[in-house]
Amino acid sequence: MFRDKFWWSVALTLPTVVWSPMIQQWLGFSAPTFPGSRYIPAIFGTILFFYGGMVFLRGAVREVKDRLPGMMTLISLVIVVAFGFSIAVTFGFPGMDLWWELSTLITIMILGHWIEMRSIAQAQGALKELAKLVPDTAVRLVGDKPEEVPVTELREGDVILVRPGSSIPADGAVLDGTSALNESMITGESRPVDKKSGDKVIAGTVNSSGSLRVKVTGTGERTALAGIMRLVEQAQSSRSRAQALADRAAFFLTVIAIGSAAITLAAWLLAGATPAFAVERVVTVLVIACPHALGLAIPLVIAISTTLGARAGLLVRNRRGLEEARNLNAVFFDKTGTLTRGECRVVEVTPAPGRSNDDVLRLAASVEQESEHTIAQGVVKSAEERGLSLTRAEQFQAIPGQGVKAVVQGRSLMIGGPALLRQLGIKLPPELRAAVDRMTRVALATVTADEKHDEKH
């Protein structure tokens, strides 16, 4: 709304400025003249006053009702006085009209509001992304019969089936099944979290490998994700100290402007000036006192800080907290492990005999590209980031609780964790076993078979 209002205001301001005698005198040009051309500033200025200025007039009415005059009150006072004086001059009152000042003031202030509203909309984009984490439908179990229902129909105590690759539709507890969930959206932890019977699950997290039967304990507004979204909404509606300071400054500036205008009027009249001359100076004082800088700077600061925060994935509970962050000199993280990026990536490749590290990663990613597991996707993304060309895997098969296997370029490959290695009878060297404590390690095995024996590498 403010974007469209701003551009229409610019369109209305241009004729007002071009046909303004003062602007023509300053810039040394003459606008085209025709019958009635001298009324162009008055016509376009009046349209702009009612089209763009009503935003500030309504805001001023609210501030006066709340007995908290601020920015809107001061802006409204200026544009009303400028409009009334300009109308009087247009119809014969002696003096110089202020149509171009009125028009440019309204347009600049609307620009400030557009910037502020756009920053709020960008912050709401993060809220919408959070809402997308919860699926629209869920598989509810009635007895042993599954039925697909909208998430809004779920109730506490319902039992739902969560298939591999699906998002959890509601908070709950696992009744049956084992799997690993990607909870990075809640905890920031890159590695999937193993879940078994009795463990809690959170709406919006992603199930990776196994099927789960979950008893619903919280839906809608009672989920943890809904709580996070409420915090974001509270942050958007909160006011920073800079905004509060600007409002207080606008209040005192309003009082000072009115006082200065009254003193100006009395001083010129006592000095013997004509009423027209004195009123013109009074209007000038009010126009100059209007806080153009406050009207633009504060929304601009909010826009920049909100945008940077959203890009960094920061959920700010209160804008004053974000403002106070400039005074921080130490940060303490309450985290029982390493700080992560929220996604898995390959950080180390142990060389294989006769193969380069990139070749090992390429083969592993070729196998994993068919898997929906969080670690598998991390392997694939790491290969893509290194510019490695992947080969299509054939005969892909997931091995529950162990890993996956597939055929790549005629070679049978398996990739997985310790359970897979135990199944294959492969023992890791001591230096690799020690590394398991530092990071999640998976192994790539080439499996060849002949008539006499199986050989595993």
N, C-alpha and C positions, 0 to 999 in steps of 0.2 A: 504493500500500500504506500509506504513512504518513498519507495523507489519511483513509482509512477507519479506520485505527488511532486517529487523533486523535479523530475524532467518536465512535467507540465508547468511547474513554477518557473523553471529556466526559460521555457518558451514564452511565458507571459512577461517575464522580466526583460527580455531582450528588447522588445519594442519600447517599453517604458524607458529604458536606458538610452536607446538610440535617439528618441525624440525628446529627451530631456535637454532644455536649454543650457543648463550648467555643464553637462557632459560635452555637449557640442562646443561650448566655449573652451573648456579645458583641452580637448583633443583637436580643436581647430578644424572641424568639419561642419557641414550643414546637411541635415536630414531632408529628404524630399518633402516638399510642402504641397498641400492640397486643402480644399475646404474642409475644415474640421480636424486637420492634422494636429493642431495644438492640444486637442483633447485626448490624443492617443495615450499619453502617460496616465491621465486620470481614468480612462476607461479600463486599460489593462491593470493599472494599480488597484482599482476597486475590485475587479474580478479576482485578483490574486489575494487581496485582503480577506475576502469571504471564502475563497477556495483553500488557500494555504494557512491563513491566519486563524481559522476556527479551531485548529488543533491546540493552539496556545491559549485561546480564549476559554475553551472548555477546561483545560488544565488549570488556568488561573481561578476559575470558579471553584474547582475542587479544593485548591490550596486555600482560598479565602474561607470556604466552608469549614475546612479543618483548622483554620486559624494558624496556618503555617505558610505564609507567603514566601515564595522562593523564585526559582528561575522562571517558571511559567507566568507568575504574576508580573515580574519586571518586564519580560518580553511583551506581554499583553498590554501593559501600561504604555510602553513605547509605541507599539504599532497603532493602538487606539488614538493616542495623542497625535501621532504623525498623520494618520488617516483623516481625523477630524480637521486638523489644521490645513492639510492639503486640499480637502474638499472646500473649506472656506475660502482659501486663496483662489481656487479654480473658479468660484462663483463671485469673485470680486473683492474679497478681503485683501487689503494691502499686505504684501510680503512675498516670500519665495516658497513655492510648494516643495514638498519632500517626497514626491512619488518614487523617484529612483532609489532613495535611501530606504523607504518603506519596502519596496519590492526586493531589493538585494538582501535586506535584513531577514525577511521571511524566508527567502530561498536558502540562505546560509544556515539558518536554524533548522530548516527541514532536512538539509543535508546531514546535520549532526544527528538528528533523530533517525534518519535512514541508516547511518553507520551503527548506531546503538542497536537498532532492531535487527540488523544483519548479524551482529555479533551474538545476540541472543538466539537467533535462528541457527547459527553454526553450533552453538552449545547444545541446542535441542537435537542437532544431528547425532551427537553422541548418545543422547537418550533414545533416539529411534534405533540406533544400532544395538543398544542393549535390549530393546523390546524384540528385535528380530531373533535374538538367541533362543527365545521360547517358541517351539513349533506351534502351528495352528491347530493341529489334531493330535490325538493320542490313541493308542490301542488299549482299550479297557477290557479286562477279562471278566466275563459273567460266567461263573463256574470255570470251565475250561475253554469256553467259546470266546474267541477274540472278536471285538467289534470296534470299528474306528469311530471316534466321537470327537467333537470340538473340545479343545482344552477347557473352554468355559463351562462345560458340563461336568468336569471332574469334581468330585467331592472327597473330603477327608474320609479315609477308610477304603476307598476304591483300590483295586489292584490293577496295575497297568503292566503291559509288556513293552520293554524297551529293547529294540533290535539293534544289532551292530551298526554303527554309523549314524544312529538317530540321536537327537537331542533329548535330554530329560525334560518332560513337559511340566513337572511339578516337584516340589520338595517331597522327599519320602525316605523310606528305609527298605533295604533289599530283603526280600523274603526268600528268594531262591536264585541261584546262578552266580557265576563269577565273571568279572570283566575288569577292564581298566578304563577309567574316565579321564578325559581331558578337562581339568578344572582351572586352567590358566586364567580364564576370565574372572575367577573369584580370587584365587591365591597368587597368580603370577607364576606358578610352578610349571616348568616346561614338561616335566615327565608325567606320564599318565599315572593316576592313583588307582591302585588295585582295590576292588570292591568285592565283598563277599556277603553272605547272609548276616544281617544285623547292622551293616554299615549304612550311614546316611548318604543320600545323594541330593544334589542341589539342582533346581530348575535352571535350564540354560546350558549346563555342562554337556559334553558330548561323549556318548558311549562308543568305545573303539572296537572291541574284539568280540565279546560274548553277549548272549542274551540275558536280560535281567527281568525278574518279576519284582515289582516295587509296590509297596503299600504307600499310598499318598498320605502325607501328614500336613501339607500346606499347599494351598492353591491361590491363584490370583494375587491379591494384595498381601497375603500372608507368607509369600515366598521370600527367600533371601535376596533374589534378584529385584523384586519389587521394592525391597528396602533400600537397595542401592539406587534405584531410579528415583525414589523419594528424596534421597540425599542430593542427587543432581538437581532435582527441581527446586529444592530449598536453596541451593547455591545460586541458581539462576534468579530467584526472587529476592535474594539477600542484597544488601547495599554495601558497597565498599566505603571505607573511611573517606576516600577522595570524593565520592558522590555526596556523602553527608557534609563534608567540608564545603563542597561547591554549593549545596543548598543553603548552608548557613551564610556563606559569603554572598549568595544572591539575596538572602533576606536583608542583611545589613546594607548591601548595595542598593536595594530598593528604597530603604529608609533614607540613605544618604542622597540618592538621586532625587527623591521627592523633596527632601529638605533643600538640596542645592537648587532645584528648579524654583522653589518658592522664594529663596533668597535672591536668585537671579531676577525673577519678575519684580520683586519689591525694589531691588537696587536700581534697575533700569527705569522704573516708573518714578522713583524718587529723584533720579538724575535728570528727569525731564524728557525721557525718550517717549515716542508714541507707543500706544498699546500694541500696534502691529509689530513694531521693532522688538518690543519686550517679549511678546508671545513667541516670535521667531527664535529668540535666544533661549527661551524656556524649552521649546521643543528640541533645539539643538543639544542642550544639556542632557535631556532624557535619552536622545538617540545615542549620544556618545557614551552614556553610562551603561547602555545595554551590554551585557557580558558576552560578546561574540566568542571570545576565547574560551570562556567556561562552557558555552553551548557546544563547542566543537571538540575541545581538548579532552574533556572527561569521557564522552562516548568513544572517541578514538582510542584512548588508553584502554578502556574496557574491551573494545574490539580486538586490539592486539593481544592483550593478556589472555582473553578467552580463547582466541584462535590458537595461540601457541600452546596453551594448556591442553586443548582438545587434540592437537596433533601429537602431543607427547603422551596421550592416553591418561591424563591426570583427571581424577574425579575430585573436584574442589567442593568441600562441604560448605564453605562460607567465603565470600569474596574478600572479607577482611583478613581471613587467614592467608589467602594468596597474596594480599597486599603486604602483610607482615613478613612474608617469606624473604623479603629483601634484607632483613636483619639477621637471618640465620648464619651461623658460622660453624655449625656441626649438625650432622644428621645421624640418628640412631635407628637402625633397622631391626625390627622385631621379627627375625626370620631364622628358622632353625636349619640353615643350609646356605647355599650360594644364592646371590641375586641373579635372576635370570631375565631373559628377554621375553619369556612367555611362550617360546616356540623352541622345538628341538632343532639342533644343527650338529653336523659332524665337526668335531674339533680336533680329532686325531685319527689317523689311519695307520695301523701297524703294517709295515711292509710284508708282503707275501713273496715267497721265493719265485724269482723270475717274472714278477709283475710290479708295475709302478703303482704308487698310491692312487693316482687318478684312475688307473685301470680297475683296481679293486673297488673303488667308490662307484665307478660306472656300472660294473656288474651288479653290485649290491642295489643300486638305485633302479636298475632295469628290473630286478626281481620285485622290489618294493613298490613300484609305481602302480601296481594293481591293488595294493593294500590300503585300507582306510585307517590303519593304526597311526597314532600320533608320531611315534618314533620313525615309522616307515616313511611318513610324509616329510619328516625332518631330513632323512637320508636323501630323498628325491630332491628336495629344495636345495640341499647343499650341492648336489651334483649339478643342478641347473645354474646355481650361482657361480659355479666354477666353469660354466660353459661346456660341460661334457655332453656328448651326444648319446642318448639312451637307446637301447635296443628293445624291441617289443618282446615281452615274455610270453611264453606259451605254456599250456598245461598248469596254469597257476592254481595253487591250492593252499588254503590257510590251515595250519595245524594248531588247533586250540591249545592255548597255554604254552606253546613252544615257539612258533614262528611261522614261516611260510616257505614254500618251495615252488620252483618253476624251472622251465627249460629256456635258456638263453643261448642263442647261437649253437644249438645242438648239445649244450653242456647242462647237465642237471645240477642245479644250485639250490642250497637251502640257507636261510638266514634266520637267526634267532638268538635267544639269550642262553643262560646257563642250563635251562631245562632241555633245550635242543641239543646242547653239547653232551649232556649226560645221556640222552637217548641215542646219540650217535657214537658214544664211547670215546669222545675226544677230550683230552685233558689240556687245559691251557698251561703255558709256561708260567713259572712263578712270577715274573715281572708283569704279566698280564693279569694274573689273579689279584695282585696287589692294586692294580689300577681300577679294579671294579669298584672299590670303595670311593673313588674320586668322581666317577661319572658312570652313566649308563653305557655299558659296552655290549655290542652285538657282534656275532661272529658269522662270517660267510664261509660256507663249506661246499666244496666241490665233491659230488658223490658219483663215483664210477663203479660199475658192476660188471663182472663177467661170470662165466659158468662156475668157476671154482670158489670165488670169494668176493665179498664186498670190500672195496677200498675207499676209505674216507679221509679227506684232507681238510 
